[in-house]
């Protein structure tokens, strides 16, 4: 069961991290991950600070939470993010199995300040042969070997 006042408190922390990031030269995005009503990880966007296009607030927070909990499975956690997650972050959130997402700004709000993710959503709708960045299949028969190894491995950690 959620507590609306506590949810607001967690979102305010994500917003605070976004504000702090702007003041420190990062992007205007912040995120916190909560488990059992406690913030376990918080981060902001550090794309330009780290020269890492994947260093979005949500991804940074997921990485911190996973290190802290020593797991790649964040079931039982909630993420509060200052902006609606982009496609990459949304994918990371789903892969990490976070239970719930709260967001502040919308992707339209982000677009209005020149953070536009619409082109990625549009690309995903296009057939591969029509995408802006060429996606070319190569050596599938050889690559399938790794998948066979994985499939046959008895002591693997499923994820």
CNS distance restraints for C-alpha pairs under 8 A (distance, minus, plus):
assign (resid   2 and name CA) (resid   7 and name CA) 7.34 0.50 0.50
assign (resid   3 and name CA) (resid   7 and name CA) 6.01 0.50 0.50
assign (resid   4 and name CA) (resid   8 and name CA) 6.22 0.50 0.50
assign (resid   5 and name CA) (resid   9 and name CA) 6.37 0.50 0.50
assign (resid   6 and name CA) (resid  10 and name CA) 6.30 0.50 0.50
assign (resid   7 and name CA) (resid  11 and name CA) 6.19 0.50 0.50
assign (resid   8 and name CA) (resid  12 and name CA) 6.02 0.50 0.50
assign (resid   9 and name CA) (resid  13 and name CA) 6.46 0.50 0.50
assign (resid  10 and name CA) (resid  14 and name CA) 6.55 0.50 0.50
assign (resid  10 and name CA) (resid  32 and name CA) 7.14 0.50 0.50
assign (resid  10 and name CA) (resid  34 and name CA) 7.98 0.50 0.50
assign (resid  10 and name CA) (resid  39 and name CA) 7.63 0.50 0.50
assign (resid  10 and name CA) (resid  80 and name CA) 6.56 0.50 0.50
assign (resid  11 and name CA) (resid  15 and name CA) 6.23 0.50 0.50
assign (resid  11 and name CA) (resid  32 and name CA) 7.79 0.50 0.50
assign (resid  11 and name CA) (resid  80 and name CA) 5.44 0.50 0.50
assign (resid  11 and name CA) (resid  81 and name CA) 6.77 0.50 0.50
assign (resid  11 and name CA) (resid  82 and name CA) 6.93 0.50 0.50
assign (resid  11 and name CA) (resid 102 and name CA) 7.60 0.50 0.50
assign (resid  11 and name CA) (resid 103 and name CA) 7.60 0.50 0.50
assign (resid  11 and name CA) (resid 104 and name CA) 7.44 0.50 0.50
assign (resid  12 and name CA) (resid  16 and name CA) 6.00 0.50 0.50
assign (resid  13 and name CA) (resid  17 and name CA) 6.21 0.50 0.50
assign (resid  13 and name CA) (resid  31 and name CA) 7.84 0.50 0.50
assign (resid  13 and name CA) (resid  32 and name CA) 7.20 0.50 0.50
assign (resid  14 and name CA) (resid  18 and name CA) 6.35 0.50 0.50
assign (resid  14 and name CA) (resid  29 and name CA) 7.81 0.50 0.50
assign (resid  14 and name CA) (resid  30 and name CA) 4.67 0.50 0.50
assign (resid  14 and name CA) (resid  31 and name CA) 4.56 0.50 0.50
assign (resid  14 and name CA) (resid  32 and name CA) 5.59 0.50 0.50
assign (resid  14 and name CA) (resid  42 and name CA) 7.29 0.50 0.50
assign (resid  14 and name CA) (resid  43 and name CA) 7.88 0.50 0.50
assign (resid  14 and name CA) (resid  80 and name CA) 6.36 0.50 0.50
assign (resid  14 and name CA) (resid  81 and name CA) 5.74 0.50 0.50
assign (resid  14 and name CA) (resid  82 and name CA) 5.60 0.50 0.50
assign (resid  15 and name CA) (resid  19 and name CA) 6.23 0.50 0.50
assign (resid  15 and name CA) (resid  29 and name CA) 7.36 0.50 0.50
assign (resid  15 and name CA) (resid  30 and name CA) 5.86 0.50 0.50
assign (resid  15 and name CA) (resid  31 and name CA) 7.61 0.50 0.50
assign (resid  15 and name CA) (resid  81 and name CA) 7.61 0.50 0.50
assign (resid  15 and name CA) (resid  82 and name CA) 5.29 0.50 0.50
assign (resid  16 and name CA) (resid  20 and name CA) 6.11 0.50 0.50
assign (resid  16 and name CA) (resid  30 and name CA) 7.34 0.50 0.50
assign (resid  17 and name CA) (resid  21 and name CA) 6.01 0.50 0.50
assign (resid  17 and name CA) (resid  29 and name CA) 7.25 0.50 0.50
assign (resid  17 and name CA) (resid  30 and name CA) 4.87 0.50 0.50
assign (resid  17 and name CA) (resid  31 and name CA) 7.18 0.50 0.50
assign (resid  17 and name CA) (resid  42 and name CA) 7.73 0.50 0.50
assign (resid  17 and name CA) (resid  43 and name CA) 6.64 0.50 0.50
assign (resid  17 and name CA) (resid  44 and name CA) 5.78 0.50 0.50
assign (resid  18 and name CA) (resid  22 and name CA) 6.43 0.50 0.50
assign (resid  18 and name CA) (resid  27 and name CA) 7.25 0.50 0.50
assign (resid  18 and name CA) (resid  28 and name CA) 4.78 0.50 0.50
assign (resid  18 and name CA) (resid  29 and name CA) 4.30 0.50 0.50
assign (resid  18 and name CA) (resid  30 and name CA) 4.19 0.50 0.50
assign (resid  18 and name CA) (resid  31 and name CA) 7.79 0.50 0.50
assign (resid  18 and name CA) (resid  44 and name CA) 5.85 0.50 0.50
assign (resid  18 and name CA) (resid  45 and name CA) 7.52 0.50 0.50
assign (resid  18 and name CA) (resid  82 and name CA) 6.94 0.50 0.50
assign (resid  19 and name CA) (resid  23 and name CA) 6.45 0.50 0.50
assign (resid  19 and name CA) (resid  28 and name CA) 6.34 0.50 0.50
assign (resid  19 and name CA) (resid  29 and name CA) 7.69 0.50 0.50
assign (resid  19 and name CA) (resid  30 and name CA) 7.93 0.50 0.50
assign (resid  20 and name CA) (resid  24 and name CA) 6.20 0.50 0.50
assign (resid  21 and name CA) (resid  25 and name CA) 6.18 0.50 0.50
assign (resid  21 and name CA) (resid  26 and name CA) 4.70 0.50 0.50
assign (resid  21 and name CA) (resid  27 and name CA) 6.01 0.50 0.50
assign (resid  21 and name CA) (resid  28 and name CA) 6.17 0.50 0.50
assign (resid  21 and name CA) (resid  29 and name CA) 7.25 0.50 0.50
assign (resid  21 and name CA) (resid  30 and name CA) 7.66 0.50 0.50
assign (resid  21 and name CA) (resid  44 and name CA) 6.06 0.50 0.50
assign (resid  21 and name CA) (resid  45 and name CA) 6.87 0.50 0.50
assign (resid  21 and name CA) (resid  46 and name CA) 7.82 0.50 0.50
assign (resid  22 and name CA) (resid  26 and name CA) 5.09 0.50 0.50
assign (resid  22 and name CA) (resid  27 and name CA) 5.60 0.50 0.50
assign (resid  22 and name CA) (resid  28 and name CA) 5.37 0.50 0.50
assign (resid  25 and name CA) (resid  48 and name CA) 7.88 0.50 0.50
assign (resid  25 and name CA) (resid  49 and name CA) 7.06 0.50 0.50
assign (resid  26 and name CA) (resid  44 and name CA) 7.63 0.50 0.50
assign (resid  26 and name CA) (resid  45 and name CA) 5.90 0.50 0.50
assign (resid  26 and name CA) (resid  46 and name CA) 5.25 0.50 0.50
assign (resid  26 and name CA) (resid  47 and name CA) 7.07 0.50 0.50
assign (resid  26 and name CA) (resid  48 and name CA) 6.33 0.50 0.50
assign (resid  26 and name CA) (resid  49 and name CA) 6.15 0.50 0.50
assign (resid  27 and name CA) (resid  44 and name CA) 7.48 0.50 0.50
assign (resid  27 and name CA) (resid  45 and name CA) 5.12 0.50 0.50
assign (resid  27 and name CA) (resid  46 and name CA) 6.49 0.50 0.50
assign (resid  27 and name CA) (resid  47 and name CA) 7.25 0.50 0.50
assign (resid  27 and name CA) (resid  48 and name CA) 7.63 0.50 0.50
assign (resid  28 and name CA) (resid  44 and name CA) 7.75 0.50 0.50
assign (resid  28 and name CA) (resid  45 and name CA) 6.87 0.50 0.50
assign (resid  29 and name CA) (resid  44 and name CA) 5.56 0.50 0.50
assign (resid  29 and name CA) (resid  45 and name CA) 5.41 0.50 0.50
assign (resid  29 and name CA) (resid  56 and name CA) 7.55 0.50 0.50
assign (resid  29 and name CA) (resid  57 and name CA) 5.88 0.50 0.50
assign (resid  29 and name CA) (resid  81 and name CA) 7.46 0.50 0.50
assign (resid  29 and name CA) (resid  82 and name CA) 5.74 0.50 0.50
assign (resid  29 and name CA) (resid  83 and name CA) 6.63 0.50 0.50
assign (resid  30 and name CA) (resid  42 and name CA) 7.47 0.50 0.50
assign (resid  30 and name CA) (resid  43 and name CA) 5.78 0.50 0.50
assign (resid  30 and name CA) (resid  44 and name CA) 4.14 0.50 0.50
assign (resid  30 and name CA) (resid  45 and name CA) 6.39 0.50 0.50
assign (resid  30 and name CA) (resid  57 and name CA) 5.10 0.50 0.50
assign (resid  30 and name CA) (resid  58 and name CA) 7.28 0.50 0.50
assign (resid  30 and name CA) (resid  81 and name CA) 5.81 0.50 0.50
assign (resid  30 and name CA) (resid  82 and name CA) 5.40 0.50 0.50
assign (resid  30 and name CA) (resid  83 and name CA) 7.87 0.50 0.50
assign (resid  31 and name CA) (resid  42 and name CA) 5.59 0.50 0.50
assign (resid  31 and name CA) (resid  43 and name CA) 5.55 0.50 0.50
assign (resid  31 and name CA) (resid  44 and name CA) 6.20 0.50 0.50
assign (resid  31 and name CA) (resid  57 and name CA) 5.43 0.50 0.50
assign (resid  31 and name CA) (resid  58 and name CA) 5.49 0.50 0.50
assign (resid  31 and name CA) (resid  61 and name CA) 6.38 0.50 0.50
assign (resid  31 and name CA) (resid  79 and name CA) 6.85 0.50 0.50
assign (resid  31 and name CA) (resid  80 and name CA) 5.50 0.50 0.50
assign (resid  31 and name CA) (resid  81 and name CA) 4.17 0.50 0.50
assign (resid  31 and name CA) (resid  82 and name CA) 6.23 0.50 0.50
assign (resid  32 and name CA) (resid  39 and name CA) 6.52 0.50 0.50
assign (resid  32 and name CA) (resid  40 and name CA) 7.57 0.50 0.50
assign (resid  32 and name CA) (resid  41 and name CA) 5.57 0.50 0.50
assign (resid  32 and name CA) (resid  42 and name CA) 4.06 0.50 0.50
assign (resid  32 and name CA) (resid  43 and name CA) 6.48 0.50 0.50
assign (resid  32 and name CA) (resid  58 and name CA) 7.68 0.50 0.50
assign (resid  32 and name CA) (resid  61 and name CA) 6.29 0.50 0.50
assign (resid  32 and name CA) (resid  79 and name CA) 5.74 0.50 0.50
assign (resid  32 and name CA) (resid  80 and name CA) 5.33 0.50 0.50
assign (resid  32 and name CA) (resid  81 and name CA) 6.53 0.50 0.50
assign (resid  33 and name CA) (resid  39 and name CA) 5.73 0.50 0.50
assign (resid  33 and name CA) (resid  40 and name CA) 5.87 0.50 0.50
assign (resid  33 and name CA) (resid  41 and name CA) 5.23 0.50 0.50
assign (resid  33 and name CA) (resid  42 and name CA) 6.27 0.50 0.50
assign (resid  33 and name CA) (resid  61 and name CA) 6.67 0.50 0.50
assign (resid  33 and name CA) (resid  62 and name CA) 7.37 0.50 0.50
assign (resid  33 and name CA) (resid  65 and name CA) 7.07 0.50 0.50
assign (resid  33 and name CA) (resid  77 and name CA) 6.51 0.50 0.50
assign (resid  33 and name CA) (resid  78 and name CA) 5.64 0.50 0.50
assign (resid  33 and name CA) (resid  79 and name CA) 4.48 0.50 0.50
assign (resid  33 and name CA) (resid  80 and name CA) 6.40 0.50 0.50
assign (resid  34 and name CA) (resid  38 and name CA) 5.25 0.50 0.50
assign (resid  34 and name CA) (resid  39 and name CA) 4.32 0.50 0.50
assign (resid  34 and name CA) (resid  40 and name CA) 5.62 0.50 0.50
assign (resid  34 and name CA) (resid  41 and name CA) 7.23 0.50 0.50
assign (resid  34 and name CA) (resid  77 and name CA) 5.45 0.50 0.50
assign (resid  34 and name CA) (resid  78 and name CA) 5.20 0.50 0.50
assign (resid  34 and name CA) (resid  79 and name CA) 6.32 0.50 0.50
assign (resid  34 and name CA) (resid  80 and name CA) 7.94 0.50 0.50
assign (resid  35 and name CA) (resid  39 and name CA) 6.50 0.50 0.50
assign (resid  35 and name CA) (resid  40 and name CA) 6.58 0.50 0.50
assign (resid  35 and name CA) (resid  76 and name CA) 6.29 0.50 0.50
assign (resid  35 and name CA) (resid  77 and name CA) 4.66 0.50 0.50
assign (resid  35 and name CA) (resid  78 and name CA) 6.61 0.50 0.50
assign (resid  36 and name CA) (resid  76 and name CA) 7.77 0.50 0.50
assign (resid  36 and name CA) (resid  77 and name CA) 7.62 0.50 0.50
assign (resid  40 and name CA) (resid  65 and name CA) 6.19 0.50 0.50
assign (resid  40 and name CA) (resid  68 and name CA) 7.73 0.50 0.50
assign (resid  41 and name CA) (resid  61 and name CA) 5.60 0.50 0.50
assign (resid  41 and name CA) (resid  62 and name CA) 7.56 0.50 0.50
assign (resid  41 and name CA) (resid  64 and name CA) 5.84 0.50 0.50
assign (resid  41 and name CA) (resid  65 and name CA) 5.18 0.50 0.50
assign (resid  42 and name CA) (resid  60 and name CA) 7.95 0.50 0.50
assign (resid  42 and name CA) (resid  61 and name CA) 5.17 0.50 0.50
assign (resid  42 and name CA) (resid  64 and name CA) 7.62 0.50 0.50
assign (resid  43 and name CA) (resid  57 and name CA) 5.39 0.50 0.50
assign (resid  43 and name CA) (resid  58 and name CA) 7.32 0.50 0.50
assign (resid  43 and name CA) (resid  60 and name CA) 5.89 0.50 0.50
assign (resid  43 and name CA) (resid  61 and name CA) 5.03 0.50 0.50
assign (resid  44 and name CA) (resid  56 and name CA) 6.84 0.50 0.50
assign (resid  44 and name CA) (resid  57 and name CA) 4.13 0.50 0.50
assign (resid  44 and name CA) (resid  58 and name CA) 7.57 0.50 0.50
assign (resid  44 and name CA) (resid  60 and name CA) 7.09 0.50 0.50
assign (resid  44 and name CA) (resid  61 and name CA) 7.65 0.50 0.50
assign (resid  45 and name CA) (resid  55 and name CA) 5.95 0.50 0.50
assign (resid  45 and name CA) (resid  56 and name CA) 4.46 0.50 0.50
assign (resid  45 and name CA) (resid  57 and name CA) 4.24 0.50 0.50
assign (resid  45 and name CA) (resid  58 and name CA) 7.93 0.50 0.50
assign (resid  45 and name CA) (resid  60 and name CA) 7.49 0.50 0.50
assign (resid  46 and name CA) (resid  50 and name CA) 5.70 0.50 0.50
assign (resid  46 and name CA) (resid  51 and name CA) 7.78 0.50 0.50
assign (resid  46 and name CA) (resid  52 and name CA) 7.43 0.50 0.50
assign (resid  46 and name CA) (resid  55 and name CA) 5.35 0.50 0.50
assign (resid  46 and name CA) (resid  56 and name CA) 6.38 0.50 0.50
assign (resid  46 and name CA) (resid  57 and name CA) 7.28 0.50 0.50
assign (resid  47 and name CA) (resid  51 and name CA) 5.46 0.50 0.50
assign (resid  47 and name CA) (resid  52 and name CA) 4.86 0.50 0.50
assign (resid  47 and name CA) (resid  53 and name CA) 5.16 0.50 0.50
assign (resid  47 and name CA) (resid  54 and name CA) 6.74 0.50 0.50
assign (resid  47 and name CA) (resid  55 and name CA) 4.88 0.50 0.50
assign (resid  47 and name CA) (resid  56 and name CA) 6.40 0.50 0.50
assign (resid  48 and name CA) (resid  52 and name CA) 6.84 0.50 0.50
assign (resid  48 and name CA) (resid  53 and name CA) 7.78 0.50 0.50
assign (resid  50 and name CA) (resid  55 and name CA) 7.40 0.50 0.50
assign (resid  54 and name CA) (resid  59 and name CA) 7.09 0.50 0.50
assign (resid  54 and name CA) (resid  88 and name CA) 7.98 0.50 0.50
assign (resid  55 and name CA) (resid  59 and name CA) 6.22 0.50 0.50
assign (resid  55 and name CA) (resid  60 and name CA) 5.83 0.50 0.50
assign (resid  56 and name CA) (resid  60 and name CA) 6.06 0.50 0.50
assign (resid  56 and name CA) (resid  89 and name CA) 7.33 0.50 0.50
assign (resid  57 and name CA) (resid  61 and name CA) 6.06 0.50 0.50
assign (resid  57 and name CA) (resid  81 and name CA) 7.76 0.50 0.50
assign (resid  58 and name CA) (resid  62 and name CA) 6.09 0.50 0.50
assign (resid  58 and name CA) (resid  79 and name CA) 7.92 0.50 0.50
assign (resid  58 and name CA) (resid  81 and name CA) 6.89 0.50 0.50
assign (resid  58 and name CA) (resid  85 and name CA) 7.59 0.50 0.50
assign (resid  58 and name CA) (resid  89 and name CA) 6.01 0.50 0.50
assign (resid  58 and name CA) (resid  93 and name CA) 7.73 0.50 0.50
assign (resid  59 and name CA) (resid  63 and name CA) 6.17 0.50 0.50
assign (resid  59 and name CA) (resid  89 and name CA) 6.08 0.50 0.50
assign (resid  59 and name CA) (resid  92 and name CA) 6.63 0.50 0.50
assign (resid  59 and name CA) (resid  93 and name CA) 7.93 0.50 0.50
assign (resid  60 and name CA) (resid  64 and name CA) 6.32 0.50 0.50
assign (resid  61 and name CA) (resid  65 and name CA) 6.10 0.50 0.50
assign (resid  62 and name CA) (resid  66 and name CA) 6.06 0.50 0.50
assign (resid  62 and name CA) (resid  92 and name CA) 7.89 0.50 0.50
assign (resid  62 and name CA) (resid  93 and name CA) 7.67 0.50 0.50
assign (resid  62 and name CA) (resid  96 and name CA) 7.56 0.50 0.50
assign (resid  63 and name CA) (resid  67 and name CA) 6.21 0.50 0.50
assign (resid  64 and name CA) (resid  68 and name CA) 6.14 0.50 0.50
assign (resid  65 and name CA) (resid  69 and name CA) 6.03 0.50 0.50
assign (resid  65 and name CA) (resid  74 and name CA) 7.85 0.50 0.50
assign (resid  66 and name CA) (resid  70 and name CA) 5.48 0.50 0.50
assign (resid  66 and name CA) (resid  71 and name CA) 5.11 0.50 0.50
assign (resid  66 and name CA) (resid  72 and name CA) 5.44 0.50 0.50
assign (resid  66 and name CA) (resid  73 and name CA) 7.41 0.50 0.50
assign (resid  66 and name CA) (resid  74 and name CA) 7.16 0.50 0.50
assign (resid  67 and name CA) (resid  71 and name CA) 6.87 0.50 0.50
assign (resid  72 and name CA) (resid  96 and name CA) 6.14 0.50 0.50
assign (resid  73 and name CA) (resid  96 and name CA) 5.21 0.50 0.50
assign (resid  73 and name CA) (resid  97 and name CA) 5.93 0.50 0.50
assign (resid  73 and name CA) (resid  98 and name CA) 7.78 0.50 0.50
assign (resid  74 and name CA) (resid  96 and name CA) 5.40 0.50 0.50
assign (resid  74 and name CA) (resid  97 and name CA) 5.42 0.50 0.50
assign (resid  74 and name CA) (resid  98 and name CA) 5.17 0.50 0.50
assign (resid  74 and name CA) (resid  99 and name CA) 7.91 0.50 0.50
assign (resid  75 and name CA) (resid  96 and name CA) 7.40 0.50 0.50
assign (resid  75 and name CA) (resid  97 and name CA) 5.13 0.50 0.50
assign (resid  75 and name CA) (resid  98 and name CA) 5.09 0.50 0.50
assign (resid  75 and name CA) (resid  99 and name CA) 5.93 0.50 0.50
assign (resid  76 and name CA) (resid  98 and name CA) 6.62 0.50 0.50
assign (resid  76 and name CA) (resid  99 and name CA) 5.95 0.50 0.50
assign (resid  77 and name CA) (resid  98 and name CA) 5.23 0.50 0.50
assign (resid  77 and name CA) (resid  99 and name CA) 5.74 0.50 0.50
assign (resid  77 and name CA) (resid 100 and name CA) 7.21 0.50 0.50
assign (resid  78 and name CA) (resid  98 and name CA) 5.82 0.50 0.50
assign (resid  78 and name CA) (resid  99 and name CA) 5.65 0.50 0.50
assign (resid  78 and name CA) (resid 100 and name CA) 4.82 0.50 0.50
assign (resid  78 and name CA) (resid 101 and name CA) 6.01 0.50 0.50
assign (resid  78 and name CA) (resid 102 and name CA) 7.79 0.50 0.50
assign (resid  79 and name CA) (resid  98 and name CA) 7.09 0.50 0.50
assign (resid  79 and name CA) (resid 100 and name CA) 6.38 0.50 0.50
assign (resid  79 and name CA) (resid 101 and name CA) 5.06 0.50 0.50
assign (resid  79 and name CA) (resid 102 and name CA) 6.27 0.50 0.50
assign (resid  80 and name CA) (resid 101 and name CA) 6.05 0.50 0.50
assign (resid  80 and name CA) (resid 102 and name CA) 4.73 0.50 0.50
assign (resid  80 and name CA) (resid 103 and name CA) 5.81 0.50 0.50
assign (resid  81 and name CA) (resid  85 and name CA) 7.46 0.50 0.50
assign (resid  81 and name CA) (resid 101 and name CA) 7.58 0.50 0.50
assign (resid  81 and name CA) (resid 102 and name CA) 6.23 0.50 0.50
assign (resid  81 and name CA) (resid 103 and name CA) 4.79 0.50 0.50
assign (resid  81 and name CA) (resid 104 and name CA) 6.52 0.50 0.50
assign (resid  82 and name CA) (resid 103 and name CA) 5.45 0.50 0.50
assign (resid  82 and name CA) (resid 104 and name CA) 4.62 0.50 0.50
assign (resid  82 and name CA) (resid 105 and name CA) 6.00 0.50 0.50
assign (resid  83 and name CA) (resid 103 and name CA) 5.19 0.50 0.50
assign (resid  83 and name CA) (resid 104 and name CA) 4.92 0.50 0.50
assign (resid  83 and name CA) (resid 105 and name CA) 4.24 0.50 0.50
assign (resid  83 and name CA) (resid 106 and name CA) 5.76 0.50 0.50
assign (resid  83 and name CA) (resid 107 and name CA) 7.00 0.50 0.50
assign (resid  83 and name CA) (resid 110 and name CA) 7.55 0.50 0.50
assign (resid  84 and name CA) (resid 103 and name CA) 5.18 0.50 0.50
assign (resid  84 and name CA) (resid 104 and name CA) 6.66 0.50 0.50
assign (resid  84 and name CA) (resid 105 and name CA) 6.02 0.50 0.50
assign (resid  84 and name CA) (resid 106 and name CA) 5.07 0.50 0.50
assign (resid  84 and name CA) (resid 107 and name CA) 5.67 0.50 0.50
assign (resid  85 and name CA) (resid  89 and name CA) 5.44 0.50 0.50
assign (resid  85 and name CA) (resid  90 and name CA) 5.42 0.50 0.50
assign (resid  85 and name CA) (resid 103 and name CA) 7.66 0.50 0.50
assign (resid  85 and name CA) (resid 107 and name CA) 7.72 0.50 0.50
assign (resid  86 and name CA) (resid  90 and name CA) 5.96 0.50 0.50
assign (resid  86 and name CA) (resid 107 and name CA) 7.64 0.50 0.50
assign (resid  86 and name CA) (resid 117 and name CA) 6.32 0.50 0.50
assign (resid  87 and name CA) (resid  91 and name CA) 6.09 0.50 0.50
assign (resid  87 and name CA) (resid 117 and name CA) 7.51 0.50 0.50
assign (resid  87 and name CA) (resid 120 and name CA) 7.23 0.50 0.50
assign (resid  87 and name CA) (resid 121 and name CA) 7.20 0.50 0.50
assign (resid  88 and name CA) (resid  92 and name CA) 6.32 0.50 0.50
assign (resid  89 and name CA) (resid  93 and name CA) 6.06 0.50 0.50
assign (resid  90 and name CA) (resid  94 and name CA) 6.22 0.50 0.50
assign (resid  91 and name CA) (resid  95 and name CA) 6.06 0.50 0.50
assign (resid  92 and name CA) (resid  96 and name CA) 6.03 0.50 0.50
assign (resid  93 and name CA) (resid  97 and name CA) 6.33 0.50 0.50
assign (resid  93 and name CA) (resid  98 and name CA) 5.86 0.50 0.50
assign (resid  94 and name CA) (resid  98 and name CA) 6.45 0.50 0.50
assign (resid 105 and name CA) (resid 109 and name CA) 5.87 0.50 0.50
assign (resid 105 and name CA) (resid 110 and name CA) 7.10 0.50 0.50
assign (resid 106 and name CA) (resid 110 and name CA) 6.49 0.50 0.50
assign (resid 107 and name CA) (resid 111 and name CA) 6.08 0.50 0.50
assign (resid 107 and name CA) (resid 116 and name CA) 7.40 0.50 0.50
assign (resid 107 and name CA) (resid 117 and name CA) 7.46 0.50 0.50
assign (resid 108 and name CA) (resid 112 and name CA) 6.15 0.50 0.50
assign (resid 108 and name CA) (resid 116 and name CA) 7.93 0.50 0.50
assign (resid 109 and name CA) (resid 113 and name CA) 6.91 0.50 0.50
assign (resid 110 and name CA) (resid 114 and name CA) 6.47 0.50 0.50
assign (resid 110 and name CA) (resid 115 and name CA) 4.95 0.50 0.50
assign (resid 110 and name CA) (resid 116 and name CA) 6.39 0.50 0.50
assign (resid 111 and name CA) (resid 115 and name CA) 4.75 0.50 0.50
assign (resid 111 and name CA) (resid 116 and name CA) 4.36 0.50 0.50
assign (resid 111 and name CA) (resid 117 and name CA) 7.40 0.50 0.50
assign (resid 112 and name CA) (resid 116 and name CA) 7.93 0.50 0.50
assign (resid 117 and name CA) (resid 121 and name CA) 6.80 0.50 0.50
assign (resid 118 and name CA) (resid 122 and name CA) 6.08 0.50 0.50
assign (resid 119 and name CA) (resid 123 and name CA) 6.05 0.50 0.50
assign (resid 120 and name CA) (resid 124 and name CA) 6.29 0.50 0.50
assign (resid 121 and name CA) (resid 125 and name CA) 6.75 0.50 0.50
assign (resid 122 and name CA) (resid 126 and name CA) 6.75 0.50 0.50
assign (resid 123 and name CA) (resid 131 and name CA) 5.93 0.50 0.50
assign (resid 123 and name CA) (resid 132 and name CA) 7.40 0.50 0.50
assign (resid 126 and name CA) (resid 130 and name CA) 6.09 0.50 0.50
assign (resid 126 and name CA) (resid 131 and name CA) 6.13 0.50 0.50
assign (resid 127 and name CA) (resid 131 and name CA) 6.70 0.50 0.50
assign (resid 128 and name CA) (resid 134 and name CA) 7.55 0.50 0.50
assign (resid 128 and name CA) (resid 135 and name CA) 6.28 0.50 0.50
assign (resid 129 and name CA) (resid 134 and name CA) 7.01 0.50 0.50
assign (resid 129 and name CA) (resid 135 and name CA) 7.11 0.50 0.50
assign (resid 130 and name CA) (resid 134 and name CA) 7.98 0.50 0.50
assign (resid 131 and name CA) (resid 135 and name CA) 7.59 0.50 0.50
assign (resid 139 and name CA) (resid 143 and name CA) 6.15 0.50 0.50
assign (resid 140 and name CA) (resid 144 and name CA) 6.03 0.50 0.50
assign (resid 141 and name CA) (resid 145 and name CA) 7.31 0.50 0.50
assign (resid 143 and name CA) (resid 147 and name CA) 7.34 0.50 0.50
assign (resid 144 and name CA) (resid 148 and name CA) 6.27 0.50 0.50
assign (resid 145 and name CA) (resid 149 and name CA) 6.24 0.50 0.50
assign (resid 146 and name CA) (resid 150 and name CA) 6.21 0.50 0.50
assign (resid 147 and name CA) (resid 151 and name CA) 6.02 0.50 0.50
assign (resid 148 and name CA) (resid 152 and name CA) 6.11 0.50 0.50
assign (resid 149 and name CA) (resid 153 and name CA) 6.05 0.50 0.50
assign (resid 150 and name CA) (resid 156 and name CA) 7.53 0.50 0.50
